[in-house]
Amino acid sequence: MEHFIDCATNFLSAVQANGWPLDFFSFHSYSRPTEALRQVRYGDELLAKYGFTRERTERVFNEWLPYVSHGNLGTAKQAAGIAAELLALQNGPCDIACVYDARCSVGNYSPLFSPMTYKPHKAYYAFTAFNELRKCGTAVAASVEGQARLQVAAAKGPDGAAVMIANDTDECTEITYDFGDRAVVSCLLTDESHDASAVDLPAKLLPHAFVIVTLK
């Protein structure tokens, strides 16, 4: 790790000293979501220290994937980890984030599709859930009080709103919801026994699970 930090600081120091342009700065991490977010924040702070603001230099998280192993492919653990990292990155100082990777046939560590059957892994549904937030268009504030183990993000648009919650832990977590005056349209759950399945709002989010709730 010290080698990578020395390389980054020496590079940024040289760019600053010589007045070179720096349109983007890219990096990657295969840590678990909370650690990856810490690294993203460190990268942002390091760039700012040398005068490279987000307006001047894009932060590009060009490779990320939690729980990298063949044993975790297709599991609820990796799916929830990816969902949690998507939500954490949405709330973090990152401009572009590229999961590694989405190839169907040659991606031996692809979290999205089985290279044998081409069928979706559970993590595929983390992206379809996150897409519901994207389709709304405008990110809005969302928080989880007293549940630091959960990640959450929300968005709204002219046709409704959506909230996504991920539990990237080994513990079952109780949830109470406050959507203001909005009514629930649907709730899709992905966990060990569900793949984007329609359910009632769960009072508990099982380990390695996430939900996407659409509202009107």
C-alpha positions as CSV (number, residue, x, y, z in Angstrom):
1,M,0.0,0.0,0.0
2,E,2.8,2.4,0.8
3,H,4.2,1.9,-2.7
4,F,0.9,2.9,-4.3
5,I,0.6,6.0,-2.1
6,D,4.2,7.1,-2.9
7,C,3.5,6.6,-6.6
8,A,0.4,8.7,-6.4
9,T,1.9,11.5,-4.3
10,N,5.0,11.8,-6.4
11,F,2.9,11.8,-9.6
12,L,0.5,14.5,-8.3
13,S,3.4,16.6,-7.0
14,A,5.1,16.5,-10.4
15,V,1.9,17.4,-12.2
16,Q,1.3,20.3,-9.8
17,A,4.9,21.6,-10.0
18,N,4.9,21.5,-13.8
19,G,1.4,22.9,-14.4
20,W,0.4,19.9,-16.4
21,P,-3.3,19.3,-17.1
22,L,-5.0,16.4,-15.3
23,D,-8.4,15.7,-16.7
24,F,-9.0,12.6,-14.6
25,F,-7.3,10.4,-12.0
26,S,-8.2,6.7,-12.0
27,F,-7.7,4.0,-9.4
28,H,-9.3,0.7,-8.4
29,S,-10.0,-1.4,-5.3
30,Y,-11.4,-4.9,-4.6
31,S,-12.1,-4.2,-1.0
32,R,-15.4,-4.6,0.8
33,P,-17.8,-1.7,0.3
34,T,-17.0,0.3,3.4
35,E,-13.3,0.0,2.9
36,A,-13.6,0.8,-0.8
37,L,-15.5,4.0,0.0
38,R,-12.8,5.0,2.5
39,Q,-10.3,4.6,-0.3
40,V,-12.4,6.7,-2.7
41,R,-12.6,9.4,-0.1
42,Y,-8.8,9.2,0.5
43,G,-8.2,9.6,-3.3
44,D,-10.5,12.6,-3.3
45,E,-8.7,14.2,-0.4
46,L,-5.3,13.5,-1.9
47,L,-6.3,15.1,-5.2
48,A,-7.7,18.2,-3.4
49,K,-4.5,18.5,-1.4
50,Y,-2.6,19.0,-4.6
51,G,-5.1,21.5,-6.0
52,F,-7.1,19.1,-8.2
53,T,-10.8,19.8,-7.4
54,R,-13.6,17.7,-8.7
55,E,-14.4,20.6,-11.1
56,R,-10.9,20.3,-12.5
57,T,-10.2,16.6,-12.3
58,E,-12.7,13.7,-12.6
59,R,-12.3,10.9,-10.0
60,V,-12.6,7.6,-11.9
61,F,-13.0,4.4,-9.9
62,N,-12.2,2.3,-12.9
63,E,-12.3,-1.2,-11.3
64,W,-14.2,-2.3,-8.3
65,L,-15.7,-5.6,-7.1
66,P,-16.3,-6.7,-3.5
67,Y,-15.8,-10.3,-2.3
68,V,-13.7,-11.5,-5.3
69,S,-13.6,-15.3,-5.4
70,H,-15.1,-18.0,-7.5
71,G,-16.9,-19.2,-4.4
72,N,-18.7,-15.9,-4.1
73,L,-19.9,-15.6,-7.7
74,G,-23.6,-15.7,-8.0
75,T,-24.1,-15.5,-4.2
76,A,-26.4,-13.2,-2.2
77,K,-23.3,-12.1,-0.3
78,Q,-21.6,-10.6,-3.4
79,A,-24.9,-9.3,-4.7
80,A,-25.6,-7.4,-1.5
81,G,-22.0,-6.2,-1.4
82,I,-22.3,-4.8,-4.9
83,A,-25.6,-3.2,-4.1
84,A,-24.1,-1.6,-0.9
85,E,-21.1,-0.3,-2.9
86,L,-23.3,1.2,-5.6
87,L,-25.2,3.1,-2.9
88,A,-22.1,4.1,-1.1
89,L,-20.5,5.4,-4.3
90,Q,-23.6,7.3,-5.1
91,N,-23.1,9.2,-1.8
92,G,-19.3,9.4,-2.2
93,P,-16.9,11.7,-4.0
94,C,-16.6,9.7,-7.2
95,D,-17.6,10.8,-10.7
96,I,-17.3,7.5,-12.6
97,A,-17.3,3.9,-11.2
98,C,-16.8,0.8,-13.4
99,V,-17.6,-2.6,-11.9
100,Y,-15.2,-5.4,-13.0
101,D,-16.7,-6.8,-15.1
102,A,-19.8,-7.5,-17.2
103,R,-18.5,-9.9,-19.9
104,C,-20.7,-12.9,-20.4
105,S,-18.4,-15.6,-21.8
106,V,-14.8,-14.7,-20.8
107,G,-15.3,-12.9,-17.5
108,N,-14.2,-15.5,-15.0
109,Y,-14.9,-13.1,-12.1
110,S,-17.9,-11.4,-13.7
111,P,-20.5,-10.8,-11.0
112,L,-23.3,-10.2,-13.4
113,F,-23.5,-13.3,-15.7
114,S,-22.6,-16.9,-15.5
115,P,-19.8,-17.7,-18.1
116,M,-21.3,-21.2,-18.4
117,T,-25.0,-20.5,-18.9
118,Y,-25.0,-16.7,-19.6
119,K,-27.8,-16.4,-17.1
120,P,-27.8,-13.5,-14.7
121,H,-26.2,-13.9,-11.3
122,K,-27.9,-12.3,-8.3
123,A,-25.7,-9.3,-8.5
124,Y,-27.4,-8.5,-11.9
125,Y,-30.4,-7.4,-9.9
126,A,-28.4,-4.9,-7.9
127,F,-27.9,-3.0,-11.2
128,T,-31.6,-3.3,-12.3
129,A,-32.5,-2.0,-8.8
130,F,-30.1,0.9,-9.1
131,N,-31.5,1.6,-12.5
132,E,-34.8,2.4,-10.9
133,L,-33.1,5.3,-9.1
134,R,-31.4,6.4,-12.3
135,K,-34.7,6.5,-14.2
136,C,-36.2,8.8,-11.6
137,G,-33.5,11.4,-12.5
138,T,-32.8,13.4,-9.4
139,A,-31.0,12.1,-6.3
140,V,-32.5,13.2,-3.0
141,A,-31.4,12.9,0.6
142,A,-32.0,9.5,2.3
143,S,-30.7,8.2,5.6
144,V,-30.9,5.2,7.9
145,E,-31.1,6.3,11.6
146,G,-29.4,4.0,14.0
147,Q,-28.4,1.4,11.4
148,A,-24.9,2.1,10.3
149,R,-24.7,-1.3,8.8
150,L,-27.2,-0.4,6.0
151,Q,-26.6,1.6,2.8
152,V,-29.4,3.7,1.3
153,A,-30.0,6.0,-1.6
154,A,-33.1,7.6,-3.1
155,A,-34.2,9.5,-6.1
156,K,-37.3,11.3,-7.4
157,G,-38.7,12.3,-10.8
158,P,-41.9,13.5,-12.4
159,D,-43.5,10.1,-12.3
160,G,-42.6,9.0,-8.8
161,A,-39.7,8.1,-6.6
162,A,-37.6,5.1,-5.5
163,V,-35.5,4.1,-2.5
164,M,-32.9,1.3,-2.4
165,I,-31.6,-0.3,0.8
166,A,-28.8,-2.8,1.1
167,N,-27.7,-5.0,4.0
168,D,-24.1,-6.0,3.4
169,T,-23.7,-7.8,6.8
170,D,-24.2,-11.2,8.4
171,E,-26.9,-9.9,10.7
172,C,-30.7,-9.6,10.2
173,T,-31.7,-5.9,10.6
174,E,-35.1,-4.5,11.6
175,I,-36.4,-1.6,9.5
176,T,-39.2,0.9,9.9
177,Y,-39.9,3.2,6.9
178,D,-40.8,6.8,6.5
179,F,-41.6,7.8,2.9
180,G,-43.5,11.0,3.9
181,D,-46.8,11.2,2.0
182,R,-45.7,8.9,-0.8
183,A,-47.4,5.5,-1.4
184,V,-45.6,2.3,-2.1
185,V,-46.1,1.0,-5.7
186,S,-43.8,-2.0,-5.5
187,C,-41.0,-3.6,-3.5
188,L,-38.5,-6.0,-5.1
189,L,-36.3,-8.2,-2.8
190,T,-33.1,-9.9,-3.6
191,D,-31.5,-12.2,-1.0
192,E,-30.5,-15.9,-0.6
193,S,-33.9,-17.1,-1.8
194,H,-35.2,-14.2,-3.9
195,D,-34.2,-12.7,-7.2
196,A,-35.9,-9.3,-7.6
197,S,-39.1,-10.9,-6.3
198,A,-42.2,-8.8,-5.5
199,V,-42.8,-8.7,-1.8
200,D,-44.5,-6.6,0.9
201,L,-42.3,-4.1,2.6
202,P,-40.1,-6.4,4.8
203,A,-40.0,-5.6,8.5
204,K,-36.6,-7.2,8.6
205,L,-33.8,-7.2,6.0
206,L,-32.0,-10.5,6.1
207,P,-28.2,-10.8,5.9
208,H,-26.9,-10.1,2.4
209,A,-30.1,-8.7,1.0
210,F,-31.3,-5.5,-0.7
211,V,-34.7,-4.0,-1.8
212,I,-35.8,-1.4,-4.3
213,V,-39.0,0.3,-3.4
214,T,-40.9,2.4,-5.9
215,L,-43.2,5.1,-4.8
216,K,-45.9,7.5,-6.2
